[in-house]
Amino acid sequence: MQNTDSSSVEHNPGSALPGKLRQLRRDAGLTLQQLCKRSGISVSTLSKIENGQLSPTYEKIAALARGLDINVGELFSAAPKPTPLGRRSVTRKDQGLRHDTRQYVYEILHGDLADKLFIPLITTIKAHDSREFPELLRHDGEEFMYVLSGRVVVHTDFYAPLELDSGDSCYFDSTMGHACISSGEADAVVLWVSSHPRLRD
């Protein structure tokens, strides 16, 4: 699937993603053109992401991971530490890796661990209208969302919009088109967990 640029935000200088993406692509011996074919993301968009000029949506992040044959978390860690047994990671309050898009602000938790089977995020939902999404987002895996504060409306392909209050949760298939908005005056904050199939044996 060819992704468009419309769901990205301009310039995200605080993100670790641009440098990490460039490093991982070069380590894999891939040109921008080759990663384009593997991820479905245009060469111009890849170049802008690597130069910190575009901040990709989670959908594009998942496509990048698929194209590089890595787990999503590896795109956000400067030095992931794979450990075969007894792994443990601690992320202190407000110390996760931040990634901004037009609709969401993600705080990526436990970015120091590689090869995770799911990605835990604290997400602030900036979007307040479903028209802020050019199209519903889709990617591999499943998702769990728990509302920490505010009120959220979950839009999906096959169901009527679902309103969630603080303390409510939802679990859904990520391949189904989805988008979340804050329905109150304040931006809602959620614990958002995305799973992905294991990419490596």
C-alpha positions as CSV (number, residue, x, y, z in Angstrom):
1,M,0.0,0.0,0.0
2,Q,1.4,3.4,-1.0
3,N,1.2,5.8,1.9
4,T,0.6,9.6,1.4
5,D,2.1,12.5,3.3
6,S,-1.1,14.0,4.4
7,S,-1.2,12.5,7.9
8,S,2.3,13.6,8.9
9,V,3.4,16.8,10.6
10,E,6.2,19.1,9.6
11,H,9.6,19.0,11.4
12,N,10.0,17.0,14.6
13,P,13.5,17.9,15.8
14,G,13.2,16.2,19.2
15,S,12.5,12.7,17.8
16,A,15.2,10.0,17.8
17,L,13.5,8.5,14.7
18,P,15.3,10.3,11.8
19,G,18.9,9.3,12.8
20,K,17.8,5.8,13.8
21,L,16.0,5.2,10.5
22,R,19.0,6.3,8.5
23,Q,21.3,4.1,10.6
24,L,19.1,1.0,10.3
25,R,18.6,1.5,6.6
26,R,22.3,1.8,6.0
27,D,23.1,-1.1,8.3
28,A,20.7,-3.2,6.2
29,G,22.5,-2.1,3.0
30,L,19.3,-0.5,1.6
31,T,19.0,2.5,-0.6
32,L,16.0,4.8,-0.2
33,Q,14.6,3.3,-3.4
34,Q,14.9,-0.2,-2.1
35,L,13.2,0.7,1.3
36,C,10.5,2.5,-0.7
37,K,9.7,-0.8,-2.5
38,R,9.7,-2.8,0.7
39,S,7.7,-0.4,2.9
40,G,5.3,1.2,0.3
41,I,6.5,4.7,1.4
42,S,7.6,7.1,-1.3
43,V,11.3,8.0,-1.7
44,S,10.6,11.7,-1.1
45,T,8.7,10.9,2.1
46,L,11.5,8.6,3.4
47,S,14.0,11.3,2.7
48,K,11.9,13.9,4.6
49,I,11.6,11.5,7.6
50,E,15.3,10.8,7.7
51,N,16.0,14.6,7.6
52,G,13.5,15.3,10.4
53,Q,11.2,17.2,8.1
54,L,8.2,14.9,8.4
55,S,7.0,13.1,11.5
56,P,5.3,9.8,10.4
57,T,2.0,8.4,11.7
58,Y,2.1,5.1,13.6
59,E,0.9,3.5,10.4
60,K,4.0,4.6,8.5
61,I,6.2,3.7,11.4
62,A,4.8,0.1,11.2
63,A,5.5,0.1,7.5
64,L,9.1,1.3,8.0
65,A,9.6,-1.6,10.5
66,R,8.1,-4.1,8.1
67,G,10.4,-2.8,5.3
68,L,13.5,-3.0,7.5
69,D,12.4,-6.4,8.9
70,I,12.6,-5.1,12.5
71,N,10.3,-4.5,15.4
72,V,8.7,-1.1,15.8
73,G,10.5,-0.3,19.0
74,E,13.9,-0.5,17.4
75,L,13.2,2.6,15.4
76,F,13.1,4.7,18.6
77,S,16.0,3.4,20.7
78,A,19.6,4.6,20.4
79,A,20.9,1.4,21.9
80,P,18.4,-1.4,22.3
81,K,19.5,-4.1,24.8
82,P,18.3,-7.5,23.8
83,T,18.6,-10.0,26.7
84,P,17.5,-13.6,26.2
85,L,16.1,-14.1,29.8
86,G,15.1,-12.0,32.7
87,R,14.6,-8.8,30.9
88,R,13.4,-5.7,32.8
89,S,13.0,-2.1,31.9
90,V,11.8,1.0,33.8
91,T,10.6,4.2,32.2
92,R,10.1,7.0,34.8
93,K,7.3,9.5,34.5
94,D,7.5,11.7,31.5
95,Q,10.9,10.1,30.5
96,G,9.6,8.1,27.5
97,L,10.7,8.9,23.9
98,R,8.4,11.5,22.4
99,H,7.0,11.4,18.9
100,D,4.6,14.0,17.6
101,T,2.1,13.7,14.7
102,R,-0.7,16.0,13.7
103,Q,-3.3,13.9,15.5
104,Y,-1.4,12.4,18.4
105,V,1.6,12.9,20.7
106,Y,3.2,9.5,21.6
107,E,5.4,8.9,24.6
108,I,7.0,5.6,23.8
109,L,7.7,3.6,26.9
110,H,10.6,1.1,27.4
111,G,12.5,2.0,24.2
112,D,15.6,0.4,25.6
113,L,14.3,-3.1,24.9
114,A,14.6,-4.6,21.5
115,D,12.3,-7.4,20.0
116,K,9.3,-6.5,22.1
117,L,6.1,-8.2,21.1
118,F,4.0,-5.1,21.9
119,I,4.7,-1.4,22.1
120,P,3.4,0.5,25.1
121,L,2.6,4.2,24.6
122,I,1.1,7.1,26.6
123,T,-0.7,9.0,23.9
124,T,-2.2,12.4,24.0
125,I,-5.0,12.7,21.4
126,K,-4.8,16.1,19.8
127,A,-7.4,15.5,17.1
128,H,-10.9,16.6,18.0
129,D,-12.6,15.9,14.7
130,S,-12.5,12.8,12.6
131,R,-12.0,15.1,9.5
132,E,-8.5,15.7,10.8
133,F,-7.7,12.2,9.5
134,P,-7.5,12.0,5.7
135,E,-8.2,8.3,6.0
136,L,-8.5,5.7,8.7
137,L,-5.2,4.1,9.8
138,R,-4.4,0.5,9.3
139,H,-1.4,-1.7,10.1
140,D,-0.5,-5.2,11.3
141,G,-1.3,-6.4,14.9
142,E,-3.8,-5.7,17.6
143,E,-4.3,-2.7,19.9
144,F,-5.5,-2.1,23.5
145,M,-6.5,1.3,24.7
146,Y,-7.2,2.4,28.3
147,V,-8.5,6.0,28.8
148,L,-6.5,7.7,31.6
149,S,-8.2,11.1,31.3
150,G,-10.7,12.9,29.1
151,R,-13.2,11.4,26.7
152,V,-12.3,9.5,23.5
153,V,-14.4,8.6,20.4
154,V,-13.0,5.5,18.5
155,H,-13.9,5.5,14.8
156,T,-13.5,2.1,13.0
157,D,-14.4,0.5,9.7
158,F,-17.1,-1.9,10.8
159,Y,-18.6,-0.3,13.9
160,A,-20.5,2.8,14.9
161,P,-18.3,5.4,16.7
162,L,-17.5,4.3,20.2
163,E,-17.3,6.8,23.1
164,L,-15.0,6.0,26.0
165,D,-14.7,7.8,29.3
166,S,-11.9,7.8,31.8
167,G,-11.4,4.2,33.0
168,D,-12.9,2.6,29.9
169,S,-10.9,0.4,27.6
170,C,-11.1,-1.0,24.1
171,Y,-9.3,-3.8,22.2
172,F,-9.4,-4.1,18.4
173,D,-7.8,-5.5,15.3
174,S,-5.2,-3.0,13.9
175,T,-5.8,-4.1,10.3
176,M,-9.3,-2.6,10.6
177,G,-9.3,1.1,9.8
178,H,-9.2,3.1,13.0
179,A,-8.8,6.7,14.3
180,C,-9.4,8.2,17.7
181,I,-10.4,11.7,18.6
182,S,-10.9,13.6,21.9
183,S,-14.5,14.6,22.3
184,G,-14.2,16.9,25.2
185,E,-12.6,20.4,25.4
186,A,-9.3,18.9,26.7
187,D,-7.0,16.5,24.9
188,A,-7.6,13.0,26.1
189,V,-4.7,10.9,27.4
190,V,-4.7,7.1,27.0
191,L,-2.5,4.1,27.6
192,W,-2.2,2.6,24.1
193,V,-0.6,-0.8,23.5
194,S,0.1,-2.0,20.0
195,S,1.1,-5.6,19.2
196,H,3.0,-6.8,16.2
197,P,3.7,-10.3,14.8
198,R,7.2,-11.4,15.7
199,L,9.5,-10.5,12.8
200,R,12.5,-12.5,13.8
201,D,12.8,-16.1,14.9
